[in-house]
Amino acid sequence: MSPVEMMERVDKMAANRLWNGFDMRRIPVAVFDGTSTWLFGHDKPGDRFHPIDGRPDTYLYEGLHDSVRGNSVAVVNGVETATVMLDGIAGDDVSVAASVVVHEMFHVFQSARYAERGGNLVHMYDYPVEDVRQLQLRRLETEAVSRALRAADGAISRKWCAEALKIRRRRYDGLPPEYVEFERATERHEGLAHYIEIRSLGRHTVELPEAEFAPDAVRKRCYPIGCAFALLLDRFAENWSERFAGRHSDLDGLLASVVDAEADPDIGFGPEETDRALRQAENDISDLLRKRRETKRSFYDRTGFLIELRFGEALRLTAMDPSNVHTVGESEVRHSRFVRLEAGTDRIEMTDGDALTESAGKHPLFAGICAVAFFAADEPVIERKSGMIAADHPGLRIRLSESRVTESVVRKIGTNHF
């Protein structure tokens, strides 16, 4: 599958009206195919991109362009652009790949139309994932949403919607407001983009896993839940997207305004289902803590090399891939794809690798990073010259002033680190 084939499929999808005012043909896209970065539909590509003969509005840059670091949105020569990495798309179905492009294009539209950026990631990494009661209610809420989607009878679907929203109100009563807003903002941002992605494929439902989601998969859950709310709004509120007002429109609030089902004794969860959800929450939180220990251990328990750096003055986390970040302790986070650390002219960027960061403060990521370790399969070389520490290794670039670094070690590792 080539970027050209994928974008030709996007052009066909653009014929369908998916959202009021959303015109895919007006949104530029950058695609990295593993060798080069392709740029489509950009009015000001700049000198670094070269035109492709016979393909107007298509440009090529040899290598990975600085702006492309994942399936996301980036500014390319002053213009917000949807970005996609082909190796980040599972399978070789052209339509599925094109729907991922549409998802990212919708984010560009959301930014321009609603100034919407999604939930504050600060709250993703200190979310109270070990709260058993919260997880129990979340599981019941998800199941109620799933039953609302599956119900062929409109009245039954409406009643399960009302039940899901009732459980959510109980859950949110015990959740600090910053986490409530994180969920709602992520549902608006990622949930709606997931909805557009599914609609671009001609689908009108979304699957919610029977086992629900891991306790810490809060952001991941917001994609299908936000999508489910949008699909349910399609059932009960015609042309609702025309009344959507971005940050002033929570999807669950919009759904509550059109779902006025009366109480039904046959709708809801009995003691057996409620107790089962509680036991499952307790077990899953225990499993989460165990998996965190294993995720940290597996970073060290392999053959290769570690670059270990410790800083007298912390670096700031300025970019990462939220879908490939794993908390492994109160102050340690594992990054399994992309991370960027900066302060002044000092900079570390890992574009394809595996790293473990240590926080300098209470928040695991956003209180500064005091130490970082990078794994390398082959022995890396660190150079010290003119007061600088530098390394250029596949997927990793380091430029640091020696005065910031209190410890820099390259060491070989095997198994049984602990």
N, C-alpha and C positions, 0 to 999 in steps of 0.2 A: 504493500500500500504506500503510495507516494503522497506527499503534501498536495500535489495538484489534484489527484483523484479525490482526496478527502475534501478539498475546497470546492470541487465541482459538485459533490454531494451536498455540501452546505448551500450552494447556490440553488439547488433544487428545493431544499427545505425552506429557503427564504420566500418561496411562493406562498407558503401558508401563513396566515395571520395568527401568531402565537400570543401576542400581547399588544395592547393598545400603544401605538407609537414605536414599537420595536422593529427596526428595519436593519436586518443583517447586512444588507449591501452597503450600508454607510459606516460599518465598523471594521477597522483594519485588524489583521491577524498576522502574528509571527509564529512560525512553526520550525522547530529544530528537528531534523530527521536523523540525527546521530553524526552527521558530517557537516551540514551547512544549515544556515538559518534562512528560511524563506519568508518573504514579507508580501502580503496580499492586501490590495485596496488601500494603500497608504498614500496620502497626498504629498507628504514631504519625507521621503525615505532617507535623504541625506546622502553624502558622498560615499559612505562605507557600503551601501547596498548598490548592487549593479543590476540594471534592467535585464530581463530575460527576453531574447528575441522571439517575436511572435506572440508574446503574452503581455498585453498591456496591463498595467497596475500590478505586475508581479516582479519582485526583486530578489536578489540572492546575496547573501554574505557568507563567505567561506569561514566555517567554524561556528562556534557557539557565541552568539551575540551577547554582549554584557547585560542586556535587558531581560534575557530569557533564562529563567531559573526553574520553571515548572509550569504546570497548568494554572494560569493565573492572569493577572492584568499588570501591565507595566507601561511606563512612558517611553516611547520610541521616538526620538527626535522631537520631543515636545508634544506628542499626541498619545493619548491613552489607547492602548492596543491590547487585544486578547492574545495571550501567549500559550502555546501548547508544545509539549515535548512528546514525540511519538513513542518513545520508550516508556512513557508514563501512562500509556493507554493499553489495557489488556486486550489480547486477541487481535485479529486482523479483519474484523467486520468494518467495512468502510462507513456504513450508516452509523454504527455505534461511535466510531471515532469522530464522525462529523457532529454527532450530538454533543460530544464533549466540547468541541469547538463552539457550538451554539451556546452551551452553558457559560463558557468564559466570555463570549460576546455579550451575553445578557448582563454580566457583571459590569462591562463597560457602559452599557445602557443605564443600569441602575445608578452608577456613579454620576452620570450626566443628568439623568432625570430626577433622581431622588436624593443625591448626595449620600447614598447608602454605601457603607463600608463593612457592614457586618458587626458581629459581636466583638467586644474588646477582649483580645486574647489574654490579657492580664488575668482575667477571671476564669479562663479555661484551665489554667495550670494551678490554681489554688481552690478550685471548686471542691465542695465537701463530698467527695466521692465515697467516703467511708461511712456515710450516714445511712444506716439500714432502713429507717422509716422512709426516707426520701426515695431510696431505690425501690422499696416495695410499692409505693404509690406510683412511681414512674412506670413500673412494669404493668400495673393495672391500667394506667392511663393509655399506654401503648396498645394493650390488648383491646381496650374499648374503641380506640381509633381504628384498629384493624377490623373489628367486627362491623363498625360503621361503613367501612369501605366495601366489605364483602357482602353486606346485606343488599339483596336485590329489591326488597320492598323499601320504598322511599320513607315510609313512616318509621319502620324499624331502624333504618340508617340514621334518621334524624334523632331518634331516642338514644342510640348509642353515641352519637355526637354529644348530646347533652350530658350523658354519663361521663364521657371522657373529659369534658370541660369542668364538670363538677369535681372530679378527682383532681384535676389540675389546680383548681382553686384551693383545695385542701393542701396540696403539695406546696403551692406557692406561699401559702400562709406560714409555712415553716422554713422558707428559704429566704436568705437575705436578698434585698432588692437588686443588688448588682448582678447576682447570678440569674435572677428572673429576667432581667434585661438582656443578659448575655444570651440566654436561650431564645428569647423573642427576636432579638436582632439577628441572630444566626439563622433562625427560621425564615425571617424576611429575606435575608441576603442569599444564603445557600439553599434554603428550602425552595424558594421561588425559582432560582436558577436550575435546580434539579427538576422542578415541575416543567419548566420550559424545555429542558433536555428530553424528558420523557414525552412531552407533547410533540416535539420535533420528530420523534420516531413513530408517531401515530398511536401512542398508547394512552390509556385513560385510567390507569391504576398504578399503584406502587406497592411492592412487596415489603412487608414488615416482618423481620425474622421471628420465628416462633419463640426462640430463646431470648428475644429482645436484644439488648446491646450490653457490652461489658460496662461495669460501673463507671469507668473513666471515659467511656466513649460518648461523652455529652455532646460534643460538637458533631461527631459523626451521625448521631441520632437525629440532630436537627435537620439534616438534609431530607430524609424520607418523611419525617413528621411534618415539617413545613410544607413539603410537597403534598402530603395527604390532606392537610388543611385546605390547600388550594384546590385540590381535586374535589373535596367535599363542598367547597364554596361553588364550584362549577355546577354541582347538583342543585344547590339550594338558593343561589343568588346570581341570576343571569347578569352578565356583563359587569361582574363585580370588579374586574381589573381596572375598569374605567374610573372607579371611585377610590381605588387604592392610592394612598398618599404617603408612601414610603415610611419614614420613621414615625409618622403619626398614625400608622395603621398596623396594629398587631394582628397577625392572621387568626390567632385564637379569639381575639376580640371581635373581629369581623364575623367569624363563624358564630360566636355567641349571640350576635345581634340578629341573626337570621334563624337560629335554632331555638324554638320555644316549645319543645316537646313537653308534654305533661309526664309526671312520674308514672312508671309502669312497673308493677311488682315482678314482671318477668325479665326486666332489663336491669342488669347490675351484677355484682359479684357476691356470692354467698361466703359463709365462713370458711369452707374448704378451699376455695380459690384464693381467698385473702390470706389464709395461713400458708398455703403453698407458695405464694408470692413472697411472703416474709422469710420462709426457710430458704428459698432460692436466693434472695438478696443476701442473707447471712453467708451462704456458701460462696456466692460469687465475689463478695468482698474479701473473704479469706483467700480465694483463688487469685484475686487481683494482687494482693500483697505478696503472695508466693511468686507470681509471674514477674513482679517488679524485681524481686531478688534474682530470679533466673535471667532476666534481661540484662541486669548489670553484670552478672557472672559471665554470661556468654560473650560480653564485650572483651573480656580478658582471656577466656578459655579457648584460645585458638592459636595457631602458629602464624607468626608474622612479626611486625614491629609496631611500637607505640612511639609517637611524638608527644611528650608530656611537657606542658608549659604552665608555669604559675606566674602570676602578675602581682607586683607590689601595688599597682594602681589598676583597678578593674577596667575591663573592656565592656562595651555595651553591645547587647544583642540587637542588631539592626535589621536582620532578615533571617527567615527560616521557612521550612515547609511544614505547616501545622499538621499535615496528614502523616508525616513521618517523624513525629516527635513523641518520645515515651518517657514519662516521669519514672525514675527508678529509686528515688529517695526524697527526703525532704529538701535537699539542696542539689540533687544531681539529676540531669536530664540527658537522655541519649537521642542523638540526631542521626537518622539513618539515610539521609539524602543530601540535604543542603543546609548550611548555616553560615552566617556572616557576623563577625565580631569587629567592632571599630572603636576607636577613640582618637580624635585628632587625625594625624597622618598614619597612625598604626592601624593595620587591617589584616584580618584573617578571613579567607573565604574558602569554604569547602563546597564544591559544586556537585560532587558525586563521591560519597564516602560514608564514613561512620565515625561519629565523635561522641565524647562524653563531656558535658560541661558541668562545672561546679559553681554555685551561686555565691556571691559575696554578701548576700543579705537574706532577708526572710522569704522573699519571693524566689521560687526556683529559677526564674529566667530574667525577670525585669528589675532586679536590684543590683545589676552588674555581674560580670563573670570574672571570678578570681583565678580559675584554673580550667584547662581544657586538655583532653587527650584525643589524639587522632590515631586510628588504626591504618596501617599500610601493609599490604601483602609483601611488597619488596622494600628493601632497606632504603629509607629516604636520606637525603643529604641536607643538613642545615649549615648555612654559610654565615660567618660573622665577619663583617667588614664595615669600616667607617662608622662604628657605633650602631650598626643595624644587624638584626637577625633576619635571615631570609631563607625561604624554602620554596621550591617549585617542584611539586610532585603531582602525578596524575590525579586530577580532581581536587587539588589542594594548593593554595598559594598563601604564603605567610610573609608579611612585611612588618617588623616590629622594631622599635628602638630598644637597644640593650638596657637602657635605664629602666624600662618598664618591667622587664622580665627578671624575676628572682630565681627562676629555675627553668632550665631547658634540657631535656634528656631525650635521647633516642635509645630505646632498648628493645632487645629481642624478647619475645614472649612465646611460651608454649602453652601447655595445659596446666590445670591445677594452680591457678594464680592465688586462690584463696586457701 
